[in-house]
Amino acid sequence: MGSLSIGHWLIVLAIVALVFGTRKLRTAGADLGSAVKAFKEGMGDSPMSAANATAPATIDVEAKDVTAR
């Protein structure tokens, strides 16, 4: 009643491939990969956002003359 052996996992994988088909599984894998990529970009861990993070941030501040009344 412990963990399943590699033979059991192969049988489960074969049954899943027969039920869903390899095309659906491939599409689901690609969708999952793109979702993970989008999540990483959203969290700022992607190389593209790291390149943007090194750019200096500029803030436009308008100086106001404040005089004591």
mmCIF file as Biopython writes it, N, C-alpha, C and O atoms, coordinates in Angstrom:
data_model
#
loop_
_atom_site.group_PDB
_atom_site.id
_atom_site.type_symbol
_atom_site.label_atom_id
_atom_site.label_alt_id
_atom_site.label_comp_id
_atom_site.label_asym_id
_atom_site.label_entity_id
_atom_site.label_seq_id
_atom_site.pdbx_PDB_ins_code
_atom_site.Cartn_x
_atom_site.Cartn_y
_atom_site.Cartn_z
_atom_site.occupancy
_atom_site.B_iso_or_equiv
_atom_site.auth_seq_id
_atom_site.auth_asym_id
_atom_site.pdbx_PDB_model_num
ATOM 1   N N  . MET A ? 1  ? 0.805  -1.192 0.000   1.0 0.0 1  A 1 
ATOM 2   C CA . MET A ? 1  ? 0.000  0.000  0.000   1.0 0.0 1  A 1 
ATOM 3   C C  . MET A ? 1  ? 0.855  1.266  0.000   1.0 0.0 1  A 1 
ATOM 4   O O  . MET A ? 1  ? 0.365  2.351  0.312   1.0 0.0 1  A 1 
ATOM 5   N N  . GLY A ? 2  ? 2.113  1.124  -0.346  1.0 0.0 2  A 1 
ATOM 6   C CA . GLY A ? 2  ? 3.004  2.276  -0.399  1.0 0.0 2  A 1 
ATOM 7   C C  . GLY A ? 2  ? 2.838  3.027  -1.708  1.0 0.0 2  A 1 
ATOM 8   O O  . GLY A ? 2  ? 1.757  3.045  -2.296  1.0 0.0 2  A 1 
ATOM 9   N N  . SER A ? 3  ? 3.901  3.634  -2.147  1.0 0.0 3  A 1 
ATOM 10  C CA . SER A ? 3  ? 3.844  4.399  -3.398  1.0 0.0 3  A 1 
ATOM 11  C C  . SER A ? 3  ? 3.776  3.449  -4.592  1.0 0.0 3  A 1 
ATOM 12  O O  . SER A ? 3  ? 4.132  2.274  -4.499  1.0 0.0 3  A 1 
ATOM 13  N N  . LEU A ? 4  ? 3.319  3.980  -5.687  1.0 0.0 4  A 1 
ATOM 14  C CA . LEU A ? 4  ? 3.187  3.173  -6.892  1.0 0.0 4  A 1 
ATOM 15  C C  . LEU A ? 4  ? 4.543  3.021  -7.581  1.0 0.0 4  A 1 
ATOM 16  O O  . LEU A ? 4  ? 5.365  3.937  -7.561  1.0 0.0 4  A 1 
ATOM 17  N N  . SER A ? 5  ? 4.764  1.869  -8.182  1.0 0.0 5  A 1 
ATOM 18  C CA . SER A ? 5  ? 6.022  1.636  -8.896  1.0 0.0 5  A 1 
ATOM 19  C C  . SER A ? 5  ? 5.960  2.270  -10.286 1.0 0.0 5  A 1 
ATOM 20  O O  . SER A ? 5  ? 4.915  2.769  -10.703 1.0 0.0 5  A 1 
ATOM 21  N N  . ILE A ? 6  ? 7.075  2.244  -10.988 1.0 0.0 6  A 1 
ATOM 22  C CA . ILE A ? 6  ? 7.149  2.848  -12.316 1.0 0.0 6  A 1 
ATOM 23  C C  . ILE A ? 6  ? 6.206  2.131  -13.283 1.0 0.0 6  A 1 
ATOM 24  O O  . ILE A ? 6  ? 5.659  2.758  -14.190 1.0 0.0 6  A 1 
ATOM 25  N N  . GLY A ? 7  ? 6.014  0.837  -13.100 1.0 0.0 7  A 1 
ATOM 26  C CA . GLY A ? 7  ? 5.095  0.084  -13.954 1.0 0.0 7  A 1 
ATOM 27  C C  . GLY A ? 7  ? 3.658  0.558  -13.809 1.0 0.0 7  A 1 
ATOM 28  O O  . GLY A ? 7  ? 2.926  0.652  -14.794 1.0 0.0 7  A 1 
ATOM 29  N N  . HIS A ? 8  ? 3.259  0.855  -12.586 1.0 0.0 8  A 1 
ATOM 30  C CA . HIS A ? 8  ? 1.907  1.364  -12.347 1.0 0.0 8  A 1 
ATOM 31  C C  . HIS A ? 8  ? 1.719  2.732  -13.006 1.0 0.0 8  A 1 
ATOM 32  O O  . HIS A ? 8  ? 0.679  3.002  -13.606 1.0 0.0 8  A 1 
ATOM 33  N N  . TRP A ? 9  ? 2.742  3.597  -12.888 1.0 0.0 9  A 1 
ATOM 34  C CA . TRP A ? 9  ? 2.648  4.927  -13.495 1.0 0.0 9  A 1 
ATOM 35  C C  . TRP A ? 9  ? 2.566  4.849  -15.017 1.0 0.0 9  A 1 
ATOM 36  O O  . TRP A ? 9  ? 1.867  5.647  -15.642 1.0 0.0 9  A 1 
ATOM 37  N N  . LEU A ? 10 ? 3.284  3.881  -15.626 1.0 0.0 10 A 1 
ATOM 38  C CA . LEU A ? 10 ? 3.208  3.708  -17.075 1.0 0.0 10 A 1 
ATOM 39  C C  . LEU A ? 10 ? 1.814  3.264  -17.515 1.0 0.0 10 A 1 
ATOM 40  O O  . LEU A ? 10 ? 1.309  3.711  -18.545 1.0 0.0 10 A 1 
ATOM 41  N N  . ILE A ? 11 ? 1.203  2.392  -16.735 1.0 0.0 11 A 1 
ATOM 42  C CA . ILE A ? 11 ? -0.161 1.950  -17.050 1.0 0.0 11 A 1 
ATOM 43  C C  . ILE A ? 11 ? -1.136 3.116  -16.921 1.0 0.0 11 A 1 
ATOM 44  O O  . ILE A ? 11 ? -2.006 3.289  -17.775 1.0 0.0 11 A 1 
ATOM 45  N N  . VAL A ? 12 ? -1.004 3.909  -15.874 1.0 0.0 12 A 1 
ATOM 46  C CA . VAL A ? 12 ? -1.874 5.073  -15.691 1.0 0.0 12 A 1 
ATOM 47  C C  . VAL A ? 12 ? -1.675 6.059  -16.840 1.0 0.0 12 A 1 
ATOM 48  O O  . VAL A ? 12 ? -2.647 6.601  -17.364 1.0 0.0 12 A 1 
ATOM 49  N N  . LEU A ? 13 ? -0.433 6.293  -17.232 1.0 0.0 13 A 1 
ATOM 50  C CA . LEU A ? 13 ? -0.147 7.199  -18.344 1.0 0.0 13 A 1 
ATOM 51  C C  . LEU A ? 13 ? -0.751 6.691  -19.650 1.0 0.0 13 A 1 
ATOM 52  O O  . LEU A ? 13 ? -1.281 7.477  -20.434 1.0 0.0 13 A 1 
ATOM 53  N N  . ALA A ? 14 ? -0.675 5.387  -19.887 1.0 0.0 14 A 1 
ATOM 54  C CA . ALA A ? 14 ? -1.259 4.810  -21.103 1.0 0.0 14 A 1 
ATOM 55  C C  . ALA A ? 14 ? -2.773 4.970  -21.112 1.0 0.0 14 A 1 
ATOM 56  O O  . ALA A ? 14 ? -3.355 5.272  -22.154 1.0 0.0 14 A 1 
ATOM 57  N N  . ILE A ? 15 ? -3.412 4.773  -19.978 1.0 0.0 15 A 1 
ATOM 58  C CA . ILE A ? 15 ? -4.874 4.916  -19.895 1.0 0.0 15 A 1 
ATOM 59  C C  . ILE A ? 15 ? -5.273 6.369  -20.124 1.0 0.0 15 A 1 
ATOM 60  O O  . ILE A ? 15 ? -6.243 6.642  -20.831 1.0 0.0 15 A 1 
ATOM 61  N N  . VAL A ? 16 ? -4.534 7.296  -19.533 1.0 0.0 16 A 1 
ATOM 62  C CA . VAL A ? 16 ? -4.830 8.728  -19.723 1.0 0.0 16 A 1 
ATOM 63  C C  . VAL A ? 16 ? -4.653 9.110  -21.192 1.0 0.0 16 A 1 
ATOM 64  O O  . VAL A ? 16 ? -5.462 9.864  -21.734 1.0 0.0 16 A 1 
ATOM 65  N N  . ALA A ? 17 ? -3.605 8.599  -21.841 1.0 0.0 17 A 1 
ATOM 66  C CA . ALA A ? 17 ? -3.378 8.896  -23.258 1.0 0.0 17 A 1 
ATOM 67  C C  . ALA A ? 17 ? -4.499 8.320  -24.113 1.0 0.0 17 A 1 
ATOM 68  O O  . ALA A ? 17 ? -4.898 8.940  -25.099 1.0 0.0 17 A 1 
ATOM 69  N N  . LEU A ? 18 ? -5.012 7.147  -23.758 1.0 0.0 18 A 1 
ATOM 70  C CA . LEU A ? 18 ? -6.116 6.558  -24.520 1.0 0.0 18 A 1 
ATOM 71  C C  . LEU A ? 18 ? -7.414 7.340  -24.326 1.0 0.0 18 A 1 
ATOM 72  O O  . LEU A ? 18 ? -8.185 7.504  -25.272 1.0 0.0 18 A 1 
ATOM 73  N N  . VAL A ? 19 ? -7.657 7.815  -23.124 1.0 0.0 19 A 1 
ATOM 74  C CA . VAL A ? 19 ? -8.902 8.521  -22.838 1.0 0.0 19 A 1 
ATOM 75  C C  . VAL A ? 19 ? -8.893 9.909  -23.476 1.0 0.0 19 A 1 
ATOM 76  O O  . VAL A ? 19 ? -9.856 10.289 -24.142 1.0 0.0 19 A 1 
ATOM 77  N N  . PHE A ? 20 ? -7.824 10.665 -23.280 1.0 0.0 20 A 1 
ATOM 78  C CA . PHE A ? 20 ? -7.790 12.045 -23.737 1.0 0.0 20 A 1 
ATOM 79  C C  . PHE A ? 20 ? -7.180 12.207 -25.128 1.0 0.0 20 A 1 
ATOM 80  O O  . PHE A ? 20 ? -7.487 13.177 -25.821 1.0 0.0 20 A 1 
ATOM 81  N N  . GLY A ? 21 ? -6.350 11.308 -25.535 1.0 0.0 21 A 1 
ATOM 82  C CA . GLY A ? 21 ? -5.664 11.444 -26.819 1.0 0.0 21 A 1 
ATOM 83  C C  . GLY A ? 21 ? -4.404 12.261 -26.670 1.0 0.0 21 A 1 
ATOM 84  O O  . GLY A ? 21 ? -4.322 13.153 -25.826 1.0 0.0 21 A 1 
ATOM 85  N N  . THR A ? 22 ? -3.421 11.951 -27.497 1.0 0.0 22 A 1 
ATOM 86  C CA . THR A ? 22 ? -2.130 12.630 -27.360 1.0 0.0 22 A 1 
ATOM 87  C C  . THR A ? 22 ? -2.201 14.081 -27.804 1.0 0.0 22 A 1 
ATOM 88  O O  . THR A ? 22 ? -1.459 14.915 -27.284 1.0 0.0 22 A 1 
ATOM 89  N N  . ARG A ? 23 ? -3.073 14.405 -28.753 1.0 0.0 23 A 1 
ATOM 90  C CA . ARG A ? 23 ? -3.172 15.786 -29.223 1.0 0.0 23 A 1 
ATOM 91  C C  . ARG A ? 23 ? -3.689 16.700 -28.120 1.0 0.0 23 A 1 
ATOM 92  O O  . ARG A ? 23 ? -3.172 17.802 -27.933 1.0 0.0 23 A 1 
ATOM 93  N N  . LYS A ? 24 ? -4.713 16.246 -27.382 1.0 0.0 24 A 1 
ATOM 94  C CA . LYS A ? 24 ? -5.232 17.066 -26.278 1.0 0.0 24 A 1 
ATOM 95  C C  . LYS A ? 24 ? -4.192 17.217 -25.178 1.0 0.0 24 A 1 
ATOM 96  O O  . LYS A ? 24 ? -4.061 18.290 -24.589 1.0 0.0 24 A 1 
ATOM 97  N N  . LEU A ? 25 ? -3.455 16.155 -24.899 1.0 0.0 25 A 1 
ATOM 98  C CA . LEU A ? 25 ? -2.422 16.228 -23.864 1.0 0.0 25 A 1 
ATOM 99  C C  . LEU A ? 25 ? -1.313 17.187 -24.284 1.0 0.0 25 A 1 
ATOM 100 O O  . LEU A ? 25 ? -0.807 17.943 -23.455 1.0 0.0 25 A 1 
ATOM 101 N N  . ARG A ? 26 ? -0.931 17.168 -25.555 1.0 0.0 26 A 1 
ATOM 102 C CA . ARG A ? 26 ? 0.105  18.069 -26.052 1.0 0.0 26 A 1 
ATOM 103 C C  . ARG A ? 26 ? -0.378 19.520 -25.967 1.0 0.0 26 A 1 
ATOM 104 O O  . ARG A ? 26 ? 0.376  20.410 -25.572 1.0 0.0 26 A 1 
ATOM 105 N N  . THR A ? 27 ? -1.627 19.746 -26.337 1.0 0.0 27 A 1 
ATOM 106 C CA . THR A ? 27 ? -2.188 21.093 -26.272 1.0 0.0 27 A 1 
ATOM 107 C C  . THR A ? 27 ? -2.271 21.580 -24.830 1.0 0.0 27 A 1 
ATOM 108 O O  . THR A ? 27 ? -1.972 22.738 -24.536 1.0 0.0 27 A 1 
ATOM 109 N N  . ALA A ? 28 ? -2.677 20.688 -23.941 1.0 0.0 28 A 1 
ATOM 110 C CA . ALA A ? 28 ? -2.765 21.052 -22.525 1.0 0.0 28 A 1 
ATOM 111 C C  . ALA A ? 28 ? -1.379 21.378 -21.976 1.0 0.0 28 A 1 
ATOM 112 O O  . ALA A ? 28 ? -1.240 22.303 -21.175 1.0 0.0 28 A 1 
ATOM 113 N N  . GLY A ? 29 ? -0.356 20.642 -22.390 1.0 0.0 29 A 1 
ATOM 114 C CA . GLY A ? 29 ? 1.012  20.924 -21.954 1.0 0.0 29 A 1 
ATOM 115 C C  . GLY A ? 29 ? 1.499  22.273 -22.448 1.0 0.0 29 A 1 
ATOM 116 O O  . GLY A ? 29 ? 2.153  23.011 -21.712 1.0 0.0 29 A 1 
ATOM 117 N N  . ALA A ? 30 ? 1.178  22.598 -23.708 1.0 0.0 30 A 1 
ATOM 118 C CA . ALA A ? 30 ? 1.576  23.896 -24.254 1.0 0.0 30 A 1 
ATOM 119 C C  . ALA A ? 30 ? 0.843  25.028 -23.542 1.0 0.0 30 A 1 
ATOM 120 O O  . ALA A ? 30 ? 1.434  26.072 -23.265 1.0 0.0 30 A 1 
ATOM 121 N N  . ASP A ? 31 ? -0.438 24.831 -23.245 1.0 0.0 31 A 1 
ATOM 122 C CA . ASP A ? 31 ? -1.202 25.847 -22.522 1.0 0.0 31 A 1 
ATOM 123 C C  . ASP A ? 31 ? -0.648 26.057 -21.117 1.0 0.0 31 A 1 
ATOM 124 O O  . ASP A ? 31 ? -0.556 27.187 -20.637 1.0 0.0 31 A 1 
ATOM 125 N N  . LEU A ? 32 ? -0.280 24.958 -20.467 1.0 0.0 32 A 1 
ATOM 126 C CA . LEU A ? 32 ? 0.286  25.055 -19.123 1.0 0.0 32 A 1 
ATOM 127 C C  . LEU A ? 32 ? 1.630  25.789 -19.154 1.0 0.0 32 A 1 
ATOM 128 O O  . LEU A ? 32 ? 1.916  26.607 -18.279 1.0 0.0 32 A 1 
ATOM 129 N N  . GLY A ? 33 ? 2.446  25.494 -20.159 1.0 0.0 33 A 1 
ATOM 130 C CA . GLY A ? 33 ? 3.737  26.167 -20.292 1.0 0.0 33 A 1 
ATOM 131 C C  . GLY A ? 33 ? 3.582  27.664 -20.516 1.0 0.0 33 A 1 
ATOM 132 O O  . GLY A ? 33 ? 4.317  28.458 -19.929 1.0 0.0 33 A 1 
ATOM 133 N N  . SER A ? 34 ? 2.629  28.056 -21.363 1.0 0.0 34 A 1 
ATOM 134 C CA . SER A ? 34 ? 2.425  29.484 -21.602 1.0 0.0 34 A 1 
ATOM 135 C C  . SER A ? 34 ? 1.846  30.174 -20.375 1.0 0.0 34 A 1 
ATOM 136 O O  . SER A ? 34 ? 2.128  31.348 -20.135 1.0 0.0 34 A 1 
ATOM 137 N N  . ALA A ? 35 ? 1.041  29.461 -19.600 1.0 0.0 35 A 1 
ATOM 138 C CA . ALA A ? 35 ? 0.501  30.040 -18.375 1.0 0.0 35 A 1 
ATOM 139 C C  . ALA A ? 35 ? 1.610  30.265 -17.345 1.0 0.0 35 A 1 
ATOM 140 O O  . ALA A ? 35 ? 1.623  31.288 -16.660 1.0 0.0 35 A 1 
ATOM 141 N N  . VAL A ? 36 ? 2.527  29.323 -17.238 1.0 0.0 36 A 1 
ATOM 142 C CA . VAL A ? 36 ? 3.650  29.476 -16.312 1.0 0.0 36 A 1 
ATOM 143 C C  . VAL A ? 36 ? 4.540  30.636 -16.750 1.0 0.0 36 A 1 
ATOM 144 O O  . VAL A ? 36 ? 5.019  31.404 -15.917 1.0 0.0 36 A 1 
ATOM 145 N N  . LYS A ? 37 ? 4.761  30.761 -18.056 1.0 0.0 37 A 1 
ATOM 146 C CA . LYS A ? 37 ? 5.578  31.856 -18.573 1.0 0.0 37 A 1 
ATOM 147 C C  . LYS A ? 37 ? 4.926  33.205 -18.281 1.0 0.0 37 A 1 
ATOM 148 O O  . LYS A ? 37 ? 5.599  34.148 -17.866 1.0 0.0 37 A 1 
ATOM 149 N N  . ALA A ? 38 ? 3.614  33.295 -18.499 1.0 0.0 38 A 1 
ATOM 150 C CA . ALA A ? 38 ? 2.899  34.539 -18.223 1.0 0.0 38 A 1 
ATOM 151 C C  . ALA A ? 38 ? 2.932  34.869 -16.736 1.0 0.0 38 A 1 
ATOM 152 O O  . ALA A ? 38 ? 3.043  36.037 -16.361 1.0 0.0 38 A 1 
ATOM 153 N N  . PHE A ? 39 ? 2.837  33.852 -15.889 1.0 0.0 39 A 1 
ATOM 154 C CA . PHE A ? 39 ? 2.891  34.070 -14.440 1.0 0.0 39 A 1 
ATOM 155 C C  . PHE A ? 39 ? 4.259  34.597 -14.033 1.0 0.0 39 A 1 
ATOM 156 O O  . PHE A ? 39 ? 4.357  35.518 -13.222 1.0 0.0 39 A 1 
ATOM 157 N N  . LYS A ? 40 ? 5.320  34.012 -14.595 1.0 0.0 40 A 1 
ATOM 158 C CA . LYS A ? 40 ? 6.670  34.472 -14.268 1.0 0.0 40 A 1 
ATOM 159 C C  . LYS A ? 40 ? 6.878  35.909 -14.725 1.0 0.0 40 A 1 
ATOM 160 O O  . LYS A ? 40 ? 7.492  36.705 -14.014 1.0 0.0 40 A 1 
ATOM 161 N N  . GLU A ? 41 ? 6.371  36.244 -15.909 1.0 0.0 41 A 1 
ATOM 162 C CA . GLU A ? 41 ? 6.496  37.624 -16.384 1.0 0.0 41 A 1 
ATOM 163 C C  . GLU A ? 41 ? 5.716  38.575 -15.490 1.0 0.0 41 A 1 
ATOM 164 O O  . GLU A ? 41 ? 6.150  39.701 -15.245 1.0 0.0 41 A 1 
ATOM 165 N N  . GLY A ? 42 ? 4.577  38.128 -15.007 1.0 0.0 42 A 1 
ATOM 166 C CA . GLY A ? 42 ? 3.783  38.953 -14.110 1.0 0.0 42 A 1 
ATOM 167 C C  . GLY A ? 42 ? 4.449  39.159 -12.764 1.0 0.0 42 A 1 
ATOM 168 O O  . GLY A ? 42 ? 4.289  40.207 -12.139 1.0 0.0 42 A 1 
ATOM 169 N N  . MET A ? 43 ? 5.191  38.168 -12.319 1.0 0.0 43 A 1 
ATOM 170 C CA . MET A ? 43 ? 5.897  38.272 -11.049 1.0 0.0 43 A 1 
ATOM 171 C C  . MET A ? 43 ? 7.233  38.986 -11.192 1.0 0.0 43 A 1 
ATOM 172 O O  . MET A ? 43 ? 7.859  39.330 -10.189 1.0 0.0 43 A 1 
ATOM 173 N N  . GLY A ? 44 ? 7.676  39.214 -12.422 1.0 0.0 44 A 1 
ATOM 174 C CA . GLY A ? 44 ? 8.928  39.927 -12.638 1.0 0.0 44 A 1 
ATOM 175 C C  . GLY A ? 44 ? 10.148 39.047 -12.595 1.0 0.0 44 A 1 
ATOM 176 O O  . GLY A ? 44 ? 11.249 39.557 -12.386 1.0 0.0 44 A 1 
ATOM 177 N N  . ASP A ? 45 ? 10.011 37.735 -12.785 1.0 0.0 45 A 1 
ATOM 178 C CA . ASP A ? 45 ? 11.149 36.833 -12.739 1.0 0.0 45 A 1 
ATOM 179 C C  . ASP A ? 45 ? 11.689 36.488 -14.119 1.0 0.0 45 A 1 
ATOM 180 O O  . ASP A ? 45 ? 12.629 35.699 -14.222 1.0 0.0 45 A 1 
ATOM 181 N N  . SER A ? 46 ? 11.135 37.043 -15.160 1.0 0.0 46 A 1 
ATOM 182 C CA . SER A ? 46 ? 11.580 36.687 -16.501 1.0 0.0 46 A 1 
ATOM 183 C C  . SER A ? 46 ? 12.783 37.536 -16.895 1.0 0.0 46 A 1 
ATOM 184 O O  . SER A ? 46 ? 12.982 38.618 -16.343 1.0 0.0 46 A 1 
ATOM 185 N N  . PRO A ? 47 ? 13.580 37.061 -17.837 1.0 0.0 47 A 1 
ATOM 186 C CA . PRO A ? 47 ? 14.731 37.842 -18.293 1.0 0.0 47 A 1 
ATOM 187 C C  . PRO A ? 47 ? 14.325 39.166 -18.933 1.0 0.0 47 A 1 
ATOM 188 O O  . PRO A ? 47 ? 15.061 40.148 -18.841 1.0 0.0 47 A 1 
ATOM 189 N N  . MET A ? 48 ? 13.165 39.201 -19.578 1.0 0.0 48 A 1 
ATOM 190 C CA . MET A ? 48 ? 12.710 40.421 -20.226 1.0 0.0 48 A 1 
ATOM 191 C C  . MET A ? 48 ? 12.429 41.499 -19.183 1.0 0.0 48 A 1 
ATOM 192 O O  . MET A ? 48 ? 12.797 42.657 -19.382 1.0 0.0 48 A 1 
ATOM 193 N N  . SER A ? 49 ? 11.783 41.138 -18.078 1.0 0.0 49 A 1 
ATOM 194 C CA . SER A ? 49 ? 11.494 42.140 -17.056 1.0 0.0 49 A 1 
ATOM 195 C C  . SER A ? 49 ? 12.750 42.510 -16.280 1.0 0.0 49 A 1 
ATOM 196 O O  . SER A ? 49 ? 12.839 43.616 -15.745 1.0 0.0 49 A 1 
ATOM 197 N N  . ALA A ? 50 ? 13.722 41.606 -16.208 1.0 0.0 50 A 1 
ATOM 198 C CA . ALA A ? 50 ? 14.976 41.919 -15.531 1.0 0.0 50 A 1 
ATOM 199 C C  . ALA A ? 50 ? 15.740 42.979 -16.322 1.0 0.0 50 A 1 
ATOM 200 O O  . ALA A ? 50 ? 16.405 43.831 -15.732 1.0 0.0 50 A 1 
ATOM 201 N N  . ALA A ? 51 ? 15.652 42.934 -17.643 1.0 0.0 51 A 1 
ATOM 202 C CA . ALA A ? 51 ? 16.301 43.944 -18.471 1.0 0.0 51 A 1 
ATOM 203 C C  . ALA A ? 51 ? 15.629 45.301 -18.275 1.0 0.0 51 A 1 
ATOM 204 O O  . ALA A ? 51 ? 16.297 46.335 -18.269 1.0 0.0 51 A 1 
ATOM 205 N N  . ASN A ? 52 ? 14.321 45.293 -18.117 1.0 0.0 52 A 1 
ATOM 206 C CA . ASN A ? 52 ? 13.597 46.537 -17.888 1.0 0.0 52 A 1 
ATOM 207 C C  . ASN A ? 52 ? 13.853 47.090 -16.484 1.0 0.0 52 A 1 
ATOM 208 O O  . ASN A ? 52 ? 13.779 48.299 -16.269 1.0 0.0 52 A 1 
ATOM 209 N N  . ALA A ? 53 ? 14.150 46.215 -15.539 1.0 0.0 53 A 1 
ATOM 210 C CA . ALA A ? 53 ? 14.369 46.648 -14.165 1.0 0.0 53 A 1 
ATOM 211 C C  . ALA A ? 53 ? 15.692 47.391 -14.018 1.0 0.0 53 A 1 
ATOM 212 O O  . ALA A ? 53 ? 15.855 48.178 -13.086 1.0 0.0 53 A 1 
ATOM 213 N N  . THR A ? 54 ? 16.641 47.152 -14.924 1.0 0.0 54 A 1 
ATOM 214 C CA . THR A ? 54 ? 17.932 47.816 -14.814 1.0 0.0 54 A 1 
ATOM 215 C C  . THR A ? 54 ? 17.898 49.235 -15.359 1.0 0.0 54 A 1 
ATOM 216 O O  . THR A ? 54 ? 18.815 50.019 -15.113 1.0 0.0 54 A 1 
ATOM 217 N N  . ALA A ? 55 ? 16.853 49.568 -16.095 1.0 0.0 55 A 1 
ATOM 218 C CA . ALA A ? 55 ? 16.739 50.927 -16.631 1.0 0.0 55 A 1 
ATOM 219 C C  . ALA A ? 55 ? 16.423 51.883 -15.485 1.0 0.0 55 A 1 
ATOM 220 O O  . ALA A ? 55 ? 15.641 51.552 -14.595 1.0 0.0 55 A 1 
ATOM 221 N N  . PRO A ? 56 ? 17.026 53.061 -15.507 1.0 0.0 56 A 1 
ATOM 222 C CA . PRO A ? 56 ? 16.768 54.007 -14.416 1.0 0.0 56 A 1 
ATOM 223 C C  . PRO A ? 56 ? 15.321 54.514 -14.465 1.0 0.0 56 A 1 
ATOM 224 O O  . PRO A ? 56 ? 14.776 54.798 -15.532 1.0 0.0 56 A 1 
ATOM 225 N N  . ALA A ? 57 ? 14.744 54.613 -13.320 1.0 0.0 57 A 1 
ATOM 226 C CA . ALA A ? 57 ? 13.377 55.108 -13.221 1.0 0.0 57 A 1 
ATOM 227 C C  . ALA A ? 57 ? 13.410 56.625 -13.175 1.0 0.0 57 A 1 
ATOM 228 O O  . ALA A ? 57 ? 14.232 57.213 -12.472 1.0 0.0 57 A 1 
ATOM 229 N N  . THR A ? 58 ? 12.529 57.250 -13.913 1.0 0.0 58 A 1 
ATOM 230 C CA . THR A ? 58 ? 12.460 58.705 -13.907 1.0 0.0 58 A 1 
ATOM 231 C C  . THR A ? 58 ? 11.099 59.130 -13.398 1.0 0.0 58 A 1 
ATOM 232 O O  . THR A ? 58 ? 10.075 58.522 -13.710 1.0 0.0 58 A 1 
ATOM 233 N N  . ILE A ? 59 ? 11.112 60.170 -12.619 1.0 0.0 59 A 1 
ATOM 234 C CA . ILE A ? 59 ? 9.868  60.706 -12.080 1.0 0.0 59 A 1 
ATOM 235 C C  . ILE A ? 59 ? 9.829  62.185 -12.413 1.0 0.0 59 A 1 
ATOM 236 O O  . ILE A ? 59 ? 10.763 62.923 -12.099 1.0 0.0 59 A 1 
ATOM 237 N N  . ASP A ? 60 ? 8.758  62.616 -13.044 1.0 0.0 60 A 1 
ATOM 238 C CA . ASP A ? 60 ? 8.593  64.022 -13.369 1.0 0.0 60 A 1 
ATOM 239 C C  . ASP A ? 60 ? 7.929  64.725 -12.182 1.0 0.0 60 A 1 
ATOM 240 O O  . ASP A ? 60 ? 6.771  64.477 -11.846 1.0 0.0 60 A 1 
ATOM 241 N N  . VAL A ? 61 ? 8.702  65.600 -11.572 1.0 0.0 61 A 1 
ATOM 242 C CA . VAL A ? 61 ? 8.189  66.338 -10.424 1.0 0.0 61 A 1 
ATOM 243 C C  . VAL A ? 61 ? 8.293  67.823 -10.752 1.0 0.0 61 A 1 
ATOM 244 O O  . VAL A ? 61 ? 9.358  68.328 -11.110 1.0 0.0 61 A 1 
ATOM 245 N N  . GLU A ? 62 ? 7.194  68.488 -10.626 1.0 0.0 62 A 1 
ATOM 246 C CA . GLU A ? 62 ? 7.171  69.909 -10.892 1.0 0.0 62 A 1 
ATOM 247 C C  . GLU A ? 62 ? 7.476  70.657 -9.591  1.0 0.0 62 A 1 
ATOM 248 O O  . GLU A ? 62 ? 6.809  70.457 -8.576  1.0 0.0 62 A 1 
ATOM 249 N N  . ALA A ? 63 ? 8.482  71.512 -9.640  1.0 0.0 63 A 1 
ATOM 250 C CA . ALA A ? 63 ? 8.879  72.249 -8.452  1.0 0.0 63 A 1 
ATOM 251 C C  . ALA A ? 63 ? 7.843  73.352 -8.193  1.0 0.0 63 A 1 
ATOM 252 O O  . ALA A ? 63 ? 7.438  74.069 -9.108  1.0 0.0 63 A 1 
ATOM 253 N N  . LYS A ? 64 ? 7.432  73.466 -6.947  1.0 0.0 64 A 1 
ATOM 254 C CA . LYS A ? 64 ? 6.461  74.497 -6.577  1.0 0.0 64 A 1 
ATOM 255 C C  . LYS A ? 64 ? 7.125  75.466 -5.608  1.0 0.0 64 A 1 
ATOM 256 O O  . LYS A ? 64 ? 7.881  75.067 -4.722  1.0 0.0 64 A 1 
ATOM 257 N N  . ASP A ? 65 ? 6.829  76.733 -5.796  1.0 0.0 65 A 1 
ATOM 258 C CA . ASP A ? 65 ? 7.377  77.755 -4.908  1.0 0.0 65 A 1 
ATOM 259 C C  . ASP A ? 65 ? 6.445  77.888 -3.718  1.0 0.0 65 A 1 
ATOM 260 O O  . ASP A ? 65 ? 5.323  78.383 -3.832  1.0 0.0 65 A 1 
ATOM 261 N N  . VAL A ? 66 ? 6.932  77.439 -2.588  1.0 0.0 66 A 1 
ATOM 262 C CA . VAL A ? 66 ? 6.137  77.511 -1.365  1.0 0.0 66 A 1 
ATOM 263 C C  . VAL A ? 66 ? 6.703  78.621 -0.493  1.0 0.0 66 A 1 
ATOM 264 O O  . VAL A ? 66 ? 7.843  78.534 -0.037  1.0 0.0 66 A 1 
ATOM 265 N N  . THR A ? 67 ? 5.926  79.650 -0.261  1.0 0.0 67 A 1 
ATOM 266 C CA . THR A ? 67 ? 6.389  80.768 0.573   1.0 0.0 67 A 1 
ATOM 267 C C  . THR A ? 67 ? 5.566  80.802 1.840   1.0 0.0 67 A 1 
ATOM 268 O O  . THR A ? 67 ? 4.368  80.518 1.836   1.0 0.0 67 A 1 
ATOM 269 N N  . ALA A ? 68 ? 6.222  81.150 2.907   1.0 0.0 68 A 1 
ATOM 270 C CA . ALA A ? 68 ? 5.519  81.265 4.201   1.0 0.0 68 A 1 
ATOM 271 C C  . ALA A ? 68 ? 4.647  82.509 4.187   1.0 0.0 68 A 1 
ATOM 272 O O  . ALA A ? 68 ? 5.071  83.556 3.697   1.0 0.0 68 A 1 
ATOM 273 N N  . ARG A ? 69 ? 3.478  82.413 4.700   1.0 0.0 69 A 1 
ATOM 274 C CA . ARG A ? 69 ? 2.567  83.558 4.716   1.0 0.0 69 A 1 
ATOM 275 C C  . ARG A ? 69 ? 2.657  84.282 6.002   1.0 0.0 69 A 1 
ATOM 276 O O  . ARG A ? 69 ? 1.960  85.278 6.200   1.0 0.0 69 A 1 
#
